[in-house]
Amino acid sequence: MCCCRAALSLSILLGLGVAGHSAAQEVPDAPPDLDRYVEQVMQAFEVPGIALTIVKDGEVVIAKGYGVRKIDEDAPVNAHTRFGIASNTKAFTATALALLVEEGKLEWDAPVIEYLPWFQMWDPWVTREITVRDLLVHRSGLGLGQGDLLGWPPSTRTREEIVRRIRYLKPATSFRSAYAYDNVLYHVAALVIEEVSGQTWEEFVASRIIAKLGMNETRVSRASTREPGNVATPHARVDGVVRPVQPFDATNTNASGGINSTAADMAKWLIVQLDSGRVADGSPLFTPRTTRELWSPVTTMPIGRPPAELEPLATDYRGYALAFVVQEYRGRKMVTHTGSLPGYVSRVAMIPELELGVAVLTNQEAGAAFEAITYRILDHYLDADETDWLAAYIAVEARRDSASAGAEVGEVGAEGTAAPPSLQVEGYAGTYTDAWYGDVTITMEEGGLAIRFSKTPSLVGDLEHFNHNTFIARWRDRELRADAYVTFVLDPSGDVDEVKMQAVSPLTDFSYDFHDLLLKPATGLGGTAY
């Protein structure tokens, strides 16, 4: 997602204050001047509202809110305001599987087809070998975000329909050879939970985890974002301006990112994770053995050097465990994950050795904001040398935005230099089919071409000629921020043989995996060459 910046009015932010708290009430162990720092971060990255949780040694240090639920309105964020936690949901899915393993109903390393005999991957050998553990650790051979278009943006397919189409996803690498983050296999995990427990993913997580922990403000469906009450409105930068955007409310993909939670409830989740599964009344949600499973790296993740401004983030190891990233930070083991949805981004981070946990939930797509806050807090408890994380992320974001803008200008090219299309415009119209996605139609409307994805209501756009046989799909829903090149490949007779797509902007969310489509004519398409 795009994490662009602009400046909120600092006077507005300061005038809103912090709901139900004041600096005088701050727990002494919290980082000094934390309120002022968070407000500075919110101003720098134009974030309307933030929910913040810190737990230490089994106690809640802070569970509070900053800013507002919706820009230009006065309703404040507090400890009980719900935010979408996006992919931080994955840890709940992993924990649900772990509970079934502890009950002897599942085995981590048993083939998925023992529980879902109909399940198939592209390769029959992988179908036989892929295990329950493999569903969680991003080593299946699928590419980054591959298959996400089945449910992103919200689609009309059921969870099972999405899973049944995974068999048509041609892998990007061989099985278990490389790390590539995916979402679709978490939907498979949800169906495994349903098959073994007799409850849907939503029912199981709500009754066996959320209720057990007393997370009474938490909801297990993206649809809850539209509920009235104390809910943060998602925001994003659209056409250069940060504004409210429609919630991503698809329930068919809940298991990969559907939970909505609050600062107060995330404190309960962090404490249980850090206390080897023990809840507040002393009873176990899960055993210490499960903690070891959840936090043991399985898939090695690439390690690069951070930008100079972020040098303290350099690490010697990083691995993906069961829905957690495990890495070194300043010489300590850190267990962490991020989440990203339209209008919401978040970070969960734990330093087990210190019994320290942090969760930062935001209602704007500014990853730099949660990073600057998280590392400021971790450094306080680690007694680390001071790093100006805010200045560092401002510099890094400015450089990234400049590079991305330059890349887009370079791709679009100079006006008037485009080669004309090979066919008259109606020659590109027709129905095209991709093996894993399904049908995409291109039709003539008011003298131009329009494109529609059959199972994704919001993917409707106008095709603007770009160069030769390439057009740009300008989606009518501008909140998508995912315009895409549409390239028609002709056969020797001049007919359309296939269509390929690729996002225009390098900032387009990877879940718009247009590049994985290979659209073939569903019926014979003719064209008249110029």
C-alpha positions, 0 to 999 in steps of 0.5 A: 500500500501507499504510505505517502505523507502530507502534513496534518495541522499540529494545532488540530492534533494537539487540540484533540488530546488523548481520550481518558488520559493525561501526561500526569496519569502516565505510568512512570515506566513509559518512555518519557514524552511519549504523548508528544512524540506520538503526536509529532509522528502523527503530524509528520505522516498525516495519521488521524488516529492511533491506538497504542499498547505497551505491556511489560512483565505481565502488566499493561503499561499503556493502552490508549488512543491518540487523535481522532477516529475520522478526519475533520470530526471530533470523536477521539480514539481511545483504548476501546476504539476498534481498528483493523489489525489486518495480517496480525490476524494470521497469528490468531489463525496459527494459534487456532491450529495449535489448539487443535494440535494440542487436542490431538486433532491435527498434526503440524507436519501431516499433509493437508490432504489428510484433512481436505482430500479435495485440496490441490496445488499446481503440482501433484507432488506438492499436493501430496507433500504440503503440510499444515505447517507449510500453510503458514510459513510462505514457502509453498513456491507461490510468488509474492501475494500470488492469487490475492486477486481472488479476494482482493479487492472484495470478491463474490467468491466463497472461501472454498471457491478461492481455495479450489482455484489455488490448483491453477496458480503456477508456482514462481519457485520450487516447493520449500526453496524460497520465502514469498509472502502469501495470503491464500494458503491461510484460507486453506488453514481456515478450511482445515480448522472448519473440517476438524473442529466443525466450526467455521474459522470465525466461530472457532477463533471467537469462542476458543481464543477471543472469548477465552482471553476476555477480548470483548471488544474484538471482532473476527470479521472485516464486516465489523468495520462498518458497525456503528460505535467506537470504530476508527474510519480507514484513511488513505492518500487518494489523488494526493489528499488523505481522506476516508476510504471505504472499509475492506469488508470482504469476509471470505478472506477473514483468516488472513486479515479479518480481525478488528481489535482495540488497544485494550484487547491487544494488551491481553493478546500480548500478555498471553503470548509473552506468558506462554499461553497463560490467561489472566485467571491463570488457566492456559490458552495453550502450553509453552510447547505451542509458544515454542512452535509459534516462535520457531523460525521455519522459512529463512527470509532475505536479509538486506542492509537497511538505509543508512538512516535506519542502520540500527535495524540491521540484523544477522537473522530473520525467519518466518515462524508460524505467523510471526517474524523472528529476528534480532534487534539490538542483540535481542530476539524480537517476535513481530508482524505487521498488518496492512489493509486499505486505510489501516496498518499496524505493528506488533512487536515483542522482546520475549527476554524482557517480557515486553510487547508493543502494538501500534494500530493506525487508521492511515496507510503510514507504515513509517508512523508505526515503525517510528513509534515501535522502535522508540518504545523498544529502545527505551526498554532496551536502554539503547543509544538514542536514535531519532527514528522520526527524522530517519523515517521522514528522510527515508520516506521522502527519498522513496516517494521521490524515486517512485514518482520518478519511476512512474514518470519514466514508465508513462513517457513523453506525451505524443510519442506513443505508437498507435494501436494495431487494431481498431479499438473494437478489435480488442473487445471480448471476453478473456479468461484466466485459469485461476481468476476466471473471466474478464470482459472488455467492452465498447462503451461510449466510443471507448473500451471498458474492462470488468472483472467478473467476480470483483465488483470494484474492478471496473475501469476505462482503458486509456491508450498508452502505446501500441497495443498497451492500454492503461486501466483507469479504475473508476473507483479511485480509492483502489490506487491500482491502475494497471497496464493492459497489453494485448499480444496479437497472433500472426493473423492479427487476432488477440492471442493473450492479454497481460497486465501489470500495475503502473505504480511501484507503490501499488499493493502487491495483492493486486497481482495483475502480473500473475494473470494470463488472459486468453480469449474465451471466444474467437476475437477478431480485429481489423488492423490499421 
